[in-house]
């Protein structure tokens, strides 16, 4: 098993989160022949409103590495991180451990704190009192482009 090593790139949010409304289609997704007549617009979806609950406390991080791939967080994904939320057991967090920025799942086991990757190629990391450890925020969403 490898130890964790990932490079995360912080992406600032614009001060002015202007509304970007996209049509939200409601449809039954079928593996057969699609029928455009069955689709209709459910409403509008503003991605800023959908993804960002606390704009002043939110930042984005571009992911490098594959330690969280089994959680669906892939190389190139951009995660939405909310600093205003208190991290809970099993939350995915962005943290600094001994000067390294990382994204992992947080586990509280007894009095022990573990940072667990979502990839069996990497070992969980026990945070000890000798470590410099700080949680930057809780991951609340993700954006990933396919093209």
Secondary structure, DSSP 8 states (H G I E B T S, - for coil): -B-----EEEE---SS----EEEEEE----SS---GGG-EEEEEEEHHHHH-S-GGGEEEEEE-SSTTGGGT--TT-EEEEETTS---TT-EEEEEETTEEEEEEEEEETTEEEEE-SSTTB--EEE-TTS-EEEEEEEEEEE----
